[in-house]
Amino acid sequence: MSQAEQFDTLILGSGQGGKLLAWHLARSGQTVAVVERRWVGGACPAVACLPSKNEIWSARVAHLARHAAPFGTVTGPVRTDMAVVRGRKQGMVDREIAFHLGAYKDSGAELIMGTGRFVAPKTIEVALNDGGTRRLSGDKVVVNVGTHAAMPDIPGLAAARPLTHIGALELEVLPAHLIVLGGGYVGIEMAQAYRRFGSRVTIIEPGRQLMGREDADVADEILGILTAEGIEILLGAQPVNVHGISGDEVAVMLRTAAGEQKVEGSDLLVAVGRSANTGDIGLDRAGVALDARGFVKVNERLETTASGVWAIGECAGSPQFTHVSVDDFRIVRDNMAGGNRRTDDRLVPYVMFTDPPLARVGLSEGEAQRKGIPVRIARLPMSNVLRTEATDETEGFMKAVVGANDDRILGFTMIGSEAGEVMAAIQTAMLAELPYTKLRDAVISHLTIAEGLGPLFGNVPPRL
Protein backbone atom coordinates (compact mmCIF):
# COMPACT_ATOMS: atom_id res chain seq x y z
CA MET A 1 0.00 0.00 0.00
CA SER A 2 1.44 3.35 -1.06
CA GLN A 3 2.08 6.06 1.48
CA ALA A 4 -0.68 8.69 1.55
CA GLU A 5 0.12 12.29 0.64
CA GLN A 6 -0.54 14.40 3.70
CA PHE A 7 -2.56 17.65 3.71
CA ASP A 8 -3.77 19.91 6.47
CA THR A 9 -7.31 19.77 5.04
CA LEU A 10 -8.76 17.37 2.49
CA ILE A 11 -12.10 18.15 0.83
CA LEU A 12 -14.10 15.62 -1.19
CA GLY A 13 -16.24 17.56 -3.67
CA SER A 14 -15.86 21.08 -5.04
CA GLY A 15 -19.32 22.49 -4.41
CA GLN A 16 -19.91 26.05 -3.25
CA GLY A 17 -19.14 25.67 0.43
CA GLY A 18 -16.21 23.32 -0.07
CA LYS A 19 -14.38 25.42 -2.61
CA LEU A 20 -14.80 28.59 -0.53
CA LEU A 21 -13.37 26.74 2.46
CA ALA A 22 -10.47 25.44 0.37
CA TRP A 23 -9.55 28.88 -0.93
CA HIS A 24 -9.82 30.43 2.55
CA LEU A 25 -7.71 27.79 4.27
CA ALA A 26 -5.06 27.78 1.53
CA ARG A 27 -4.75 31.56 1.67
CA SER A 28 -4.31 31.18 5.43
CA GLY A 29 -1.25 29.02 4.86
CA GLN A 30 -2.68 25.51 5.04
CA THR A 31 -2.01 22.75 2.54
CA VAL A 32 -5.39 21.92 1.00
CA ALA A 33 -6.51 19.42 -1.64
CA VAL A 34 -9.94 19.30 -3.24
CA VAL A 35 -11.06 16.15 -5.08
CA GLU A 36 -13.68 16.69 -7.78
CA ARG A 37 -14.86 13.96 -10.11
CA ARG A 38 -16.46 16.04 -12.87
CA TRP A 39 -17.45 19.69 -12.53
CA VAL A 40 -14.89 22.37 -11.72
CA GLY A 41 -16.58 24.52 -9.11
CA GLY A 42 -19.34 22.01 -8.46
CA ALA A 43 -22.84 21.73 -9.89
CA CYS A 44 -24.01 25.32 -9.35
CA PRO A 45 -21.89 27.03 -12.04
CA ALA A 46 -21.80 24.00 -14.33
CA VAL A 47 -25.18 22.27 -14.49
CA ALA A 48 -27.54 23.79 -11.93
CA CYS A 49 -28.17 27.31 -10.61
CA LEU A 50 -26.34 29.53 -13.07
CA PRO A 51 -26.97 27.53 -16.27
CA SER A 52 -30.66 27.02 -15.52
CA LYS A 53 -31.21 30.71 -14.78
CA ASN A 54 -29.29 31.56 -17.95
CA GLU A 55 -31.68 29.52 -20.09
CA ILE A 56 -34.72 30.69 -18.11
CA TRP A 57 -33.70 34.26 -18.98
CA SER A 58 -33.46 33.31 -22.66
CA ALA A 59 -36.98 31.92 -22.38
CA ARG A 60 -38.16 35.19 -20.83
CA VAL A 61 -36.71 37.12 -23.76
CA ALA A 62 -38.59 34.84 -26.16
CA HIS A 63 -41.79 35.40 -24.19
CA LEU A 64 -41.35 39.18 -24.22
CA ALA A 65 -40.68 39.15 -27.95
CA ARG A 66 -43.90 37.21 -28.59
CA HIS A 67 -45.88 39.61 -26.42
CA ALA A 68 -44.28 42.89 -27.50
CA ALA A 69 -47.21 44.23 -29.53
CA PRO A 70 -49.28 45.55 -26.56
CA PHE A 71 -46.26 47.64 -25.58
CA GLY A 72 -45.97 49.18 -29.03
CA THR A 73 -43.15 47.09 -30.43
CA VAL A 74 -44.03 45.33 -33.68
CA THR A 75 -42.23 42.05 -34.37
CA GLY A 76 -42.54 39.31 -36.91
CA PRO A 77 -42.75 35.58 -36.22
CA VAL A 78 -40.65 34.56 -33.20
CA ARG A 79 -38.70 31.29 -33.23
CA THR A 80 -36.25 29.89 -30.70
CA ASP A 81 -32.90 28.51 -31.86
CA MET A 82 -32.00 26.09 -29.07
CA ALA A 83 -28.44 25.73 -30.34
CA VAL A 84 -27.93 29.45 -29.74
CA VAL A 85 -29.63 29.20 -26.33
CA ARG A 86 -27.31 26.36 -25.36
CA GLY A 87 -24.29 28.20 -26.79
CA ARG A 88 -25.01 31.29 -24.71
CA LYS A 89 -25.34 29.12 -21.62
CA GLN A 90 -22.14 27.22 -22.37
CA GLY A 91 -20.21 30.43 -22.87
CA MET A 92 -21.13 31.44 -19.34
CA VAL A 93 -20.14 28.01 -17.99
CA ASP A 94 -16.76 28.24 -19.74
CA ARG A 95 -16.16 31.63 -18.13
CA GLU A 96 -17.03 30.14 -14.75
CA ILE A 97 -14.59 27.27 -15.25
CA ALA A 98 -11.81 29.73 -16.10
CA PHE A 99 -12.63 31.78 -13.00
CA HIS A 100 -12.54 28.73 -10.73
CA LEU A 101 -9.27 27.43 -12.11
CA GLY A 102 -7.78 30.87 -11.54
CA ALA A 103 -9.11 30.97 -7.99
CA TYR A 104 -7.53 27.61 -7.17
CA LYS A 105 -4.20 28.75 -8.62
CA ASP A 106 -4.26 32.09 -6.83
CA SER A 107 -5.21 30.57 -3.46
CA GLY A 108 -2.72 27.72 -3.56
CA ALA A 109 -5.36 25.01 -3.00
CA GLU A 110 -4.81 21.95 -5.20
CA LEU A 111 -7.71 20.80 -7.36
CA ILE A 112 -7.50 17.08 -8.16
CA MET A 113 -9.88 15.84 -10.87
CA GLY A 114 -10.90 12.25 -10.20
CA THR A 115 -13.25 9.95 -8.31
CA GLY A 116 -12.47 9.75 -4.62
CA ARG A 117 -13.40 7.05 -2.12
CA PHE A 118 -12.50 6.70 1.54
CA VAL A 119 -10.24 3.72 2.16
CA ALA A 120 -9.49 4.49 5.82
CA PRO A 121 -10.30 7.21 8.35
CA LYS A 122 -9.38 10.61 6.86
CA THR A 123 -7.85 8.87 3.85
CA ILE A 124 -9.13 9.01 0.26
CA GLU A 125 -7.97 7.10 -2.78
CA VAL A 126 -8.53 8.98 -6.03
CA ALA A 127 -8.92 7.36 -9.43
CA LEU A 128 -7.62 10.24 -11.53
CA ASN A 129 -9.61 11.26 -14.60
CA ASP A 130 -6.45 11.24 -16.73
CA GLY A 131 -5.30 7.87 -15.41
CA GLY A 132 -3.51 6.59 -12.33
CA THR A 133 -4.36 6.89 -8.66
CA ARG A 134 -3.38 9.02 -5.67
CA ARG A 135 -3.85 8.34 -1.99
CA LEU A 136 -4.51 11.44 0.11
CA SER A 137 -4.88 12.01 3.83
CA GLY A 138 -5.90 15.09 5.80
CA ASP A 139 -5.63 16.20 9.39
CA LYS A 140 -9.13 17.51 8.82
CA VAL A 141 -11.55 16.23 6.18
CA VAL A 142 -14.68 17.77 4.68
CA VAL A 143 -17.36 15.82 2.78
CA ASN A 144 -18.96 18.05 0.16
CA VAL A 145 -20.31 15.61 -2.44
CA GLY A 146 -23.73 17.15 -3.12
CA THR A 147 -26.80 15.41 -4.49
CA HIS A 148 -28.21 14.13 -7.79
CA ALA A 149 -31.64 13.98 -9.34
CA ALA A 150 -33.71 11.19 -7.82
CA MET A 151 -35.04 8.57 -10.22
CA PRO A 152 -38.30 7.00 -8.99
CA ASP A 153 -38.81 3.26 -9.37
CA ILE A 154 -41.42 3.38 -12.13
CA PRO A 155 -41.47 0.45 -14.59
CA GLY A 156 -39.90 1.48 -17.88
CA LEU A 157 -38.64 4.86 -16.63
CA ALA A 158 -34.92 4.10 -16.57
CA ALA A 159 -35.13 2.35 -19.95
CA ALA A 160 -36.76 5.48 -21.41
CA ARG A 161 -33.51 7.39 -20.75
CA PRO A 162 -35.32 10.47 -19.39
CA LEU A 163 -33.80 13.90 -19.00
CA THR A 164 -32.85 15.36 -15.66
CA HIS A 165 -32.17 19.07 -15.22
CA ILE A 166 -28.66 18.43 -16.56
CA GLY A 167 -29.78 17.02 -19.90
CA ALA A 168 -32.56 19.57 -20.22
CA LEU A 169 -29.92 22.30 -20.31
CA GLU A 170 -28.04 20.56 -23.12
CA LEU A 171 -30.85 20.29 -25.68
CA GLU A 172 -30.11 21.83 -29.07
CA VAL A 173 -33.46 20.79 -30.57
CA LEU A 174 -36.73 22.08 -29.16
CA PRO A 175 -38.93 19.25 -27.81
CA ALA A 176 -42.26 18.98 -29.58
CA HIS A 177 -43.96 17.91 -26.35
CA LEU A 178 -42.05 17.89 -23.06
CA ILE A 179 -43.55 15.78 -20.27
CA VAL A 180 -42.35 16.82 -16.81
CA LEU A 181 -42.59 14.37 -13.91
CA GLY A 182 -42.77 16.47 -10.76
CA GLY A 183 -44.45 19.73 -9.84
CA GLY A 184 -41.72 21.13 -7.60
CA TYR A 185 -39.37 24.04 -8.15
CA VAL A 186 -37.10 22.48 -10.79
CA GLY A 187 -39.95 20.94 -12.76
CA ILE A 188 -41.95 24.16 -12.79
CA GLU A 189 -38.99 26.34 -13.79
CA MET A 190 -38.09 24.05 -16.68
CA ALA A 191 -41.72 23.62 -17.73
CA GLN A 192 -42.31 27.35 -18.06
CA ALA A 193 -39.00 27.88 -19.85
CA TYR A 194 -39.66 25.23 -22.49
CA ARG A 195 -43.22 26.38 -22.97
CA ARG A 196 -41.86 29.86 -23.67
CA PHE A 197 -39.29 28.45 -26.07
CA GLY A 198 -42.22 26.97 -27.97
CA SER A 199 -42.71 23.40 -26.73
CA ARG A 200 -45.99 21.88 -25.72
CA VAL A 201 -45.56 21.04 -22.01
CA THR A 202 -47.38 18.75 -19.59
CA ILE A 203 -46.60 18.60 -15.85
CA ILE A 204 -47.50 15.39 -14.00
CA GLU A 205 -47.75 15.80 -10.22
CA PRO A 206 -48.92 12.92 -7.98
CA GLY A 207 -49.85 15.29 -5.14
CA ARG A 208 -53.01 17.31 -4.72
CA GLN A 209 -51.23 20.56 -5.56
CA LEU A 210 -48.06 21.90 -7.08
CA MET A 211 -45.20 22.59 -4.64
CA GLY A 212 -46.57 20.48 -1.82
CA ARG A 213 -44.73 22.44 0.90
CA GLU A 214 -46.32 25.75 -0.04
CA ASP A 215 -49.65 27.18 1.08
CA ALA A 216 -52.63 26.24 -1.08
CA ASP A 217 -53.19 29.84 -2.21
CA VAL A 218 -49.58 30.04 -3.38
CA ALA A 219 -49.85 26.78 -5.30
CA ASP A 220 -53.17 27.86 -6.84
CA GLU A 221 -51.69 31.15 -8.01
CA ILE A 222 -48.74 29.44 -9.70
CA LEU A 223 -51.12 26.91 -11.22
CA GLY A 224 -53.15 29.72 -12.74
CA ILE A 225 -50.08 31.49 -14.11
CA LEU A 226 -48.74 28.34 -15.76
CA THR A 227 -52.13 27.29 -17.13
CA ALA A 228 -52.63 30.74 -18.66
CA GLU A 229 -49.38 30.21 -20.57
CA GLY A 230 -50.73 26.98 -22.05
CA ILE A 231 -49.04 24.43 -19.79
CA GLU A 232 -51.16 21.34 -19.12
CA ILE A 233 -51.03 20.33 -15.45
CA LEU A 234 -52.27 16.98 -14.15
CA LEU A 235 -52.64 16.84 -10.35
CA GLY A 236 -53.26 13.68 -8.37
CA ALA A 237 -51.78 11.70 -11.24
CA GLN A 238 -49.62 8.72 -10.25
CA PRO A 239 -47.25 7.39 -12.95
CA VAL A 240 -47.73 3.64 -13.41
CA ASN A 241 -45.30 2.87 -16.22
CA VAL A 242 -43.35 4.47 -19.05
CA HIS A 243 -42.91 3.30 -22.62
CA GLY A 244 -40.64 4.53 -25.40
CA ILE A 245 -37.46 6.61 -25.45
CA SER A 246 -37.15 10.27 -24.43
CA GLY A 247 -36.07 12.34 -27.41
CA ASP A 248 -38.09 10.17 -29.81
CA GLU A 249 -41.48 9.04 -28.56
CA VAL A 250 -42.42 8.44 -24.96
CA ALA A 251 -45.69 7.63 -23.18
CA VAL A 252 -46.52 7.78 -19.46
CA MET A 253 -49.45 5.77 -18.11
CA LEU A 254 -51.13 7.43 -15.15
CA ARG A 255 -53.52 6.38 -12.42
CA THR A 256 -55.97 9.17 -11.59
CA ALA A 257 -59.21 9.52 -9.68
CA ALA A 258 -61.00 9.36 -13.02
CA GLY A 259 -59.19 6.19 -14.11
CA GLU A 260 -56.12 5.44 -16.19
CA GLN A 261 -54.80 8.06 -18.59
CA LYS A 262 -51.99 8.03 -21.13
CA VAL A 263 -49.82 11.07 -21.85
CA GLU A 264 -47.74 10.88 -25.01
CA GLY A 265 -44.85 13.20 -25.79
CA SER A 266 -41.47 13.55 -27.41
CA ASP A 267 -39.27 14.12 -24.34
CA LEU A 268 -39.48 13.24 -20.65
CA LEU A 269 -37.94 15.25 -17.81
CA VAL A 270 -37.76 13.78 -14.29
CA ALA A 271 -37.75 16.37 -11.49
CA VAL A 272 -39.04 14.63 -8.36
CA GLY A 273 -36.39 15.50 -5.80
CA ARG A 274 -32.74 14.89 -4.90
CA SER A 275 -30.69 12.01 -3.48
CA ALA A 276 -27.34 12.38 -1.72
CA ASN A 277 -24.14 11.36 -3.54
CA THR A 278 -23.06 9.29 -0.55
CA GLY A 279 -23.26 5.81 -2.02
CA ASP A 280 -20.08 3.87 -2.82
CA ILE A 281 -17.63 6.48 -1.50
CA GLY A 282 -16.50 4.44 1.50
CA LEU A 283 -18.00 6.56 4.25
CA ASP A 284 -18.30 3.49 6.46
CA ARG A 285 -14.52 3.07 6.29
CA ALA A 286 -14.16 6.66 7.43
CA GLY A 287 -16.51 6.18 10.39
CA VAL A 288 -19.02 8.62 8.89
CA ALA A 289 -22.63 7.61 9.53
CA LEU A 290 -25.63 8.32 7.28
CA ASP A 291 -29.19 9.10 8.28
CA ALA A 292 -32.22 7.09 7.14
CA ARG A 293 -32.41 9.04 3.86
CA GLY A 294 -28.77 8.49 2.96
CA PHE A 295 -27.50 11.96 3.90
CA VAL A 296 -24.44 12.46 6.06
CA LYS A 297 -25.41 12.61 9.72
CA VAL A 298 -24.17 15.87 11.25
CA ASN A 299 -24.76 17.90 14.37
CA GLU A 300 -25.61 21.61 14.45
CA ARG A 301 -21.90 22.43 14.02
CA LEU A 302 -21.77 20.32 10.81
CA GLU A 303 -19.50 17.76 12.48
CA THR A 304 -19.99 14.15 11.36
CA THR A 305 -19.80 11.06 13.57
CA ALA A 306 -16.06 10.82 12.80
CA SER A 307 -13.71 13.07 14.73
CA GLY A 308 -12.18 15.80 12.59
CA VAL A 309 -14.54 15.13 9.68
CA TRP A 310 -17.11 17.72 8.64
CA ALA A 311 -19.84 17.83 6.00
CA ILE A 312 -21.06 20.78 3.98
CA GLY A 313 -24.02 21.44 1.71
CA GLU A 314 -26.75 19.21 0.38
CA CYS A 315 -25.07 15.90 1.24
CA ALA A 316 -25.29 16.97 4.91
CA GLY A 317 -29.05 17.47 4.63
CA SER A 318 -28.73 21.25 4.50
CA PRO A 319 -31.49 23.04 2.55
CA GLN A 320 -30.72 22.56 -1.12
CA PHE A 321 -29.63 26.06 -2.04
CA THR A 322 -26.23 27.44 -2.95
CA HIS A 323 -26.60 30.29 -0.47
CA VAL A 324 -27.03 27.73 2.33
CA SER A 325 -23.83 25.98 1.27
CA VAL A 326 -22.10 29.37 1.53
CA ASP A 327 -23.34 29.67 5.10
CA ASP A 328 -22.23 26.09 5.79
CA PHE A 329 -18.76 27.22 4.72
CA ARG A 330 -18.84 30.08 7.23
CA ILE A 331 -19.98 27.72 10.00
CA VAL A 332 -17.26 25.13 9.33
CA ARG A 333 -14.59 27.80 8.81
CA ASP A 334 -15.32 29.41 12.16
CA ASN A 335 -15.79 26.14 14.04
CA MET A 336 -12.49 24.76 12.69
CA ALA A 337 -10.90 27.86 14.22
CA GLY A 338 -12.49 27.19 17.62
CA GLY A 339 -15.82 28.96 17.21
CA ASN A 340 -19.30 27.70 17.91
CA ARG A 341 -21.51 28.61 14.99
CA ARG A 342 -24.63 26.54 14.40
CA THR A 343 -27.14 25.68 11.69
CA ASP A 344 -30.26 25.76 13.83
CA ASP A 345 -30.51 29.53 14.23
CA ARG A 346 -30.42 30.71 10.61
CA LEU A 347 -33.16 32.28 8.55
CA VAL A 348 -33.12 30.63 5.12
CA PRO A 349 -34.79 32.37 2.15
CA TYR A 350 -35.48 30.87 -1.26
CA VAL A 351 -36.71 31.83 -4.70
CA MET A 352 -38.32 29.88 -7.52
CA PHE A 353 -37.24 31.63 -10.71
CA THR A 354 -40.46 31.46 -12.63
CA ASP A 355 -41.89 34.59 -14.22
CA PRO A 356 -43.19 36.04 -11.99
CA PRO A 357 -40.91 34.52 -9.35
CA LEU A 358 -41.97 33.03 -6.04
CA ALA A 359 -39.99 34.01 -2.95
CA ARG A 360 -40.40 33.02 0.67
CA VAL A 361 -38.62 33.48 3.98
CA GLY A 362 -39.65 32.37 7.46
CA LEU A 363 -42.94 30.74 8.36
CA SER A 364 -45.70 30.14 5.87
CA GLU A 365 -49.30 30.42 6.98
CA GLY A 366 -49.65 26.64 6.90
CA GLU A 367 -46.50 26.05 8.93
CA ALA A 368 -47.70 28.44 11.60
CA GLN A 369 -51.00 26.55 11.81
CA ARG A 370 -49.29 23.16 12.01
CA LYS A 371 -46.95 24.39 14.78
CA GLY A 372 -49.80 25.98 16.72
CA ILE A 373 -48.30 29.46 16.46
CA PRO A 374 -51.00 32.16 16.60
CA VAL A 375 -50.51 34.64 13.79
CA ARG A 376 -52.10 37.45 11.84
CA ILE A 377 -52.11 37.30 8.05
CA ALA A 378 -51.93 40.25 5.67
CA ARG A 379 -52.30 39.95 1.89
CA LEU A 380 -51.94 42.36 -1.01
CA PRO A 381 -52.61 41.56 -4.67
CA MET A 382 -49.80 42.65 -6.96
CA SER A 383 -52.41 44.55 -8.96
CA ASN A 384 -52.59 46.92 -5.96
CA VAL A 385 -48.88 47.76 -6.25
CA LEU A 386 -48.74 50.93 -8.33
CA ARG A 387 -45.66 49.97 -10.33
CA THR A 388 -47.56 47.09 -11.91
CA GLU A 389 -49.89 49.65 -13.49
CA ALA A 390 -46.89 50.81 -15.51
CA THR A 391 -45.43 47.37 -16.28
CA ASP A 392 -48.57 45.20 -16.58
CA GLU A 393 -46.98 42.70 -14.16
CA THR A 394 -50.14 42.27 -12.13
CA GLU A 395 -50.01 38.53 -11.44
CA GLY A 396 -49.40 37.28 -7.92
CA PHE A 397 -49.62 38.64 -4.40
CA MET A 398 -47.68 39.44 -1.24
CA LYS A 399 -48.48 37.70 2.04
CA ALA A 400 -47.05 38.50 5.47
CA VAL A 401 -47.22 36.36 8.62
CA VAL A 402 -47.12 38.48 11.80
CA GLY A 403 -47.27 37.33 15.42
CA ALA A 404 -50.77 37.45 16.88
CA ASN A 405 -49.67 38.81 20.24
CA ASP A 406 -46.73 40.96 19.18
CA ASP A 407 -45.62 42.80 16.06
CA ARG A 408 -42.85 40.43 14.94
CA ILE A 409 -42.67 39.51 11.26
CA LEU A 410 -42.56 35.71 11.23
CA GLY A 411 -42.72 35.07 7.51
CA PHE A 412 -43.22 36.50 4.05
CA THR A 413 -44.27 35.00 0.73
CA MET A 414 -44.48 36.80 -2.58
CA ILE A 415 -45.37 35.87 -6.13
CA GLY A 416 -44.63 38.85 -8.30
CA SER A 417 -42.09 40.91 -10.17
CA GLU A 418 -38.78 41.25 -8.28
CA ALA A 419 -40.04 38.95 -5.54
CA GLY A 420 -36.55 37.85 -4.51
CA GLU A 421 -35.33 41.42 -4.11
CA VAL A 422 -38.38 42.48 -2.10
CA MET A 423 -38.05 39.39 0.08
CA ALA A 424 -34.46 40.40 0.93
CA ALA A 425 -35.80 43.59 2.49
CA ILE A 426 -38.18 41.56 4.65
CA GLN A 427 -35.42 39.15 5.62
CA THR A 428 -33.28 42.09 6.72
CA ALA A 429 -36.14 43.42 8.84
CA MET A 430 -36.66 39.99 10.39
CA LEU A 431 -32.96 39.61 11.20
CA ALA A 432 -33.03 43.07 12.81
CA GLU A 433 -36.21 42.06 14.71
CA LEU A 434 -38.03 45.14 13.49
CA PRO A 435 -41.77 45.28 14.19
CA TYR A 436 -43.91 45.21 11.06
CA THR A 437 -45.00 48.77 11.78
CA LYS A 438 -41.53 50.03 10.82
CA LEU A 439 -42.09 48.82 7.27
CA ARG A 440 -45.73 49.85 7.26
CA ASP A 441 -44.73 53.43 8.01
CA ALA A 442 -41.44 53.56 6.06
CA VAL A 443 -40.97 56.06 3.24
CA ILE A 444 -40.26 53.72 0.31
CA SER A 445 -39.33 55.00 -3.14
CA HIS A 446 -42.08 55.54 -5.66
CA LEU A 447 -42.47 53.85 -8.21
CA THR A 448 -41.02 50.53 -7.01
CA ILE A 449 -42.34 47.06 -6.33
CA ALA A 450 -41.12 47.32 -2.72
CA GLU A 451 -43.49 50.26 -2.28
CA GLY A 452 -46.20 47.61 -1.90
CA LEU A 453 -44.82 46.71 1.53
CA GLY A 454 -46.51 49.79 3.01
CA PRO A 455 -50.06 48.82 2.04
CA LEU A 456 -49.30 45.13 2.69
CA PHE A 457 -48.41 45.74 6.31
CA GLY A 458 -51.21 48.26 6.52
CA ASN A 459 -53.51 45.25 6.05
CA VAL A 460 -52.26 43.46 9.18
CA PRO A 461 -55.30 42.89 11.43
CA PRO A 462 -55.17 44.44 14.91
CA ARG A 463 -54.04 42.32 17.85
CA LEU A 464 -56.70 40.18 19.39
N, C-alpha and C positions, 0 to 999 in steps of 0.2 A: 504494500500500500504506500503510495507516494505521500510525502510530507505535505501538509496543507500550507498554503500561503496565508500568512497571518495579517489581519487588518484590525484596526481599532473598532470599526463598525462595518457590518456586512448587511446589505439590504437586498432582499429578494423581491424584484418587481420595481418598475420605474414609474409608477403612477404619481399623481400630483403630490401627495404628502411625502412619499418616499424620496422623490428627486429633490424636493425642497430641503429635506433633512440632510440628504447627501451633500448638497452644495454648501449648506450652512456648516456642517461638521468639517468638511474638507477645508473650507476657508478659515476655520478655527484651528487648523493645524493637524487634524486627525487624518489617518489613512483610511480611506473609504472606498469600498467597491459596491457597485450596483449591478445586479444580474437581471437582464431583461431578455425574454425569449423572442420578442417580435417587434414591438412598437417603441421606438425611441420617444421617451417622454410619456409613455403610457397611452391608454385608450383615449383620454379626453382630446388631445390635439390630433390624434391619428384617425380614429374611427367612431368617436362618440360626440361629445359636446360641441366642439368647434365645427367639425365637418357637417354635422346635422343642422346646426343653426345657419351655416353657410348656404346649404341647399334650401332650407326653409325660407331664407331671405330671397333666393332666386325665385322660389315659388310665389312669394309675395309680390315681387316685381311683375311676374307674369299675370297675377291677379289684377294688379293695378292697371296694367296695360289693357287688359280686357274690359275693365270698367272705367276707362278714362273719359268716355263721352259725357257723362253727367257733369264732369268738372271742366268741360270745354275743350278737351284735347281730343282731336279726331285721329284715330288710328285705323289701319287696315286690319286684315286677318292676323291673329296672334298665334304663333306656333312655338313650342318649346323644343330646343335642340338639346337633348340630354347629354350629348357628348360635350357640348360647351359648358353645361351645368357642372358635369363631373370634372372637366378640366379646370374650371374656376376653383372648385373645391380642392382639387389636388394641388394646385398652385399654392394655396394657403397651407396645406399640410406640408408641402416641401419646405416652405419658409419656416414652419414650426420645427421641422427636423433640424434644419440648419441652426436655428436658435438654440435648440437643446444641445446639440453637439458642441456648440461654442460655449455654452454654460458649463458643461462638464469639463471642457478643456481649461476654461478660465478658473474654475473652482479648484481643480486638482483631483476631483473625484474620478474614479475609473469606472467607465461603463463597459460591461462585459456582455456581449450579445450571445445568448445561448440559453438552454433549458436547464434550470437548476433544481436539484433535489437534495433534501437533507439526508446525509448518510450517518450522521452522529450529532450529538448536541452541539449547536453553534457551528456546524460544519456542513458545507454545501458542495456537492460535486456538480460541475457544469459541463454539459455536452455542448461544446461551442458550435455556433451556427456555421462557421467556416472549417469545421473539422477539429478533432482532438478534444481533450478534456482538461479541466483545471479543478483542483480541490482547494476550497477557500474556507477560512475560519475567521470568526470575528469575536472580539471581546464582548461586543454587544451585537445583537442581530435584530433586524426588523423584517417582518413579513408584510408584504405590500402587493399581494398578487391579484387583487381585484376580483371581478365577477365576469360571468358570461351569460348570454341569453339562454334562459331555460327552454328546454324542448319537451313539451308535455308528451306523455305516453299515449298517443292516439294512433290506432292502427293505420299504417300507410303514410304517416306524416314524415318520418325520417326518409323513407324511400322517395318521397316527392321532392326532396332536396329544396326545402323552403328557404326563403331569404330570412336573415335576421337584420337588425339595423345596420350591420356592417355591409352586407351585400346590397341592401337597398340604396346605400350611398355610392355604389359602384356602377349602377345601371347606366348604360349609354343608349338604351332603347326604351322608349316610354311604354310601360305596360298598358295593354288594352283594357284590362280589368284586374285591378289589384285587390285581392282578398286579404284582409288584415285580421289575424287571430289575436284578440286582446284589445280591450277598450281602456287601457291605461294611458299614461303620459306618452310613452314612446309610440304606441300604436296610433294614438290620436294625432300627434305631431306629423308622423309620416303620412297618415291618411289624408290630412288636409293638404299637405305639400303636393302629393301626387295627384290629388283631385285638381289642384290649381295648375299643375303642369299639363293636365288634360286627360288623365286616366279616369275611367270609371272606377269607383272605389266602394267596397263593402266592408264594414267593420262587423265582426262576429264577437259578441261578448256574452259569456255564460251567465254573468250576474244580472241582477234586476236593473242596474243602472251603469252608466259609464263611470269610471273612476270611483270604485267602490268605497274608498276612504273619505270621499268628499261628501258634503251635505247634499241632500236631494235637490235643493234649488240650484246649487252650483252645477250638478250633473245635468239637470234639465236645461239649463241655459246653454251649456256647451252642446248638448244634443240638438237644440234648436238652431244654433249657429252652424253646426256641421250639416244638418239636414237641409238648411236653406242653401247651402253651397252644392247640394246634389249628392251628398254622401249617403249611401244606404246603411242603416244601422239596425242590426238584429240583436235585441236584448233577450236574455233568458234562453239563449241558443247554445246547446251543448254539442260540440263536435263529436261525432261518432267514429267516422273514418275519413280518410283522404285517398283520392285516386288521382293518378296522372303525375306530371312533372311540372314544377314551377318554372316559368319561362316559356312553356309550350302550352299545355292545357292542364288544368287542375280542377278538381271538384271536391267540395267538402260536404259531407252528409251531416245534417244537424238533427238533434232531437229538441223539439220545442213543445210548448203547451198545446199548440194546434196540431202536433204530429210531426212526422219527419219532413225535412225540407232539404233540397240540394241547391248549393250555390256553386256555379261554374265560373271560372275565371282564367286569366292567362298567367298570373303570378300570385304567389302566396307568401305573405310576410308573417312571421311568428313574433309576437311581442307580448308575452304573458308573464314576464318577470325575470329575475336574475338568480343565478346560482353561483356560489363561491368557487373560485379556482383553487380549491384546497385538496382536491383529489390527486393521488399519485405524486405528491411532492415530499413524501417522507416525514410529515410532521410528527408521526408517532415516534420516529427515531430521534426527533429533537425534543421530545417530551412536551409537545404543544398539543393541547386538547382542543377538540371541536365541540360545538354545541349540537343540539338535535337537528338543526337545519344544515349542518356542514360548514358553518362559519367559525372562524377562530374564536375561542372563548377568551375574553379579556375582562379585566376589571375596569373601574371608572378611570384609571390612570393609563389604560391601554396596554397594561402588562399582561402577557400570556401566562399559562400555567408553568412555563419554563423560566427559571431565573435568568435575567439578562436578555430576555427575548420579548420584543414588543410587536404589536400589529397595528397597522394603519389602514384606514379607508374601508372600502366596501367589504373586503374579506373579513374584517373584524366586526361586521354587523353594523357599522356606522351607517347613518342615512346615506342613500346612494346619490350623493351630489359632490361635485368637485370642490365646492367651497367648504364642505364638511371635512374632506380629506386635508385641505389646507389647515383647518383648525386642528385636526388630528396631529399634523406636523408640529404645530405650536405646542400642543400638549406634551407630545413625546420629547421634543427639544428641551422644554423647560424641566420636565421630570427627569430626563437623563442628567441634567445639571443640578439635581437635588431639589427641584420644586415640587409642587403638589397640585398641579392643574388636573381638572376632572372633565369628564364628558357629560355628567348628569346635570349640569347647571347652565347649559347653553341654549340659546334661542335660535332655532334653525328655520330659515326661510326657504321657500322654493318657488319656482316659476315653471309653468308649462308654456312653451313658446309657440302656442297657436296664435292666430290672428282673429280676434284680440287675444292677448295672453291671459292666463290665469295665474294669480300670485296669492300665496297665503303665508302667514306667519302666526305662530301661537295657536291658541285653541280655536277649533271650529265650533259652531253652534252645537253640532251633534256630539262632539267630544265633551263639551261642557255638560250636556244632559247625561251622557253615560257615566261621567265621573261625579255626578250629583253636585256640580258647582253652580250655584244660583247666579244668573247673568241677566243683563239687559242687552237687547239686540237692536241695532240701528241699521237701516238699509237706505241706499240711494241709487236709483236707476242712473246709468251713465247718460241717459237722455236729459237728465237734470243738471249735468255738468256743462257749463256754458261753452267750453271749448268745443264740445262735440257738435254744437250748432254750426261751427265754422268748418269742421272736418268731416261731418257725417259719420263719425265713429260712435254711434249711439247704442251699440249692442253691449250688453253686460250690466253689471251693477257693482257697488261697493257694499260690504257688510262688515260691521264692527261688533265685537263681543266685549262688553264692559261689565265689570263686577256689579252685582246687584246691590251690594251694601257699601261699596266704595266707588271711587271713580277711576280705578285702574283699567287700562286697556289690556285685555287678556288675549285678544286675537283679532285678526283682520284678514278678510278675503276679498279679492277683487278680480273681476273679469272685465277687461276694458283696455283701451289704449294706454300704453306706458304703465301697465299694472305693476311690473317689477320695480320700476323707479319710485312709484308712489308708495309701494309696500316698504321700501327701504326707509322712507321717512317715518312710517309707523313703527318699524322695528327700532329705529333710533329713539323714538319717544318711549317705547316699551323698555328698552335698556336703561334709559334715564329715569324710568318710573314716573314719567309725567302723567298727571291726570288728563283724562280726555278733554277736559274743558280748555286746556292750554292750546290744543289744536282747534277746538271749536271756535275759539276767540282769536286765533292767530291771524295776522295780516299776510295772506298768501297771494303771490303775484297773479294778476289777471292778464292774460287769458291762458291758464294752464290747467292740465288735468288735475293736479294736486289741489287746485282751488276747491274741488269738490269735497275735500275733507271737512271744510267748515260746515256746509249744510248736512253732510253725513253725521257728524257728531252733534249737530243741532237736533238730530232726530232721536238721540238717545232718550229713552223714557226716563221720567224722574225716579229717584229711589223709592222703593216700596215703604 
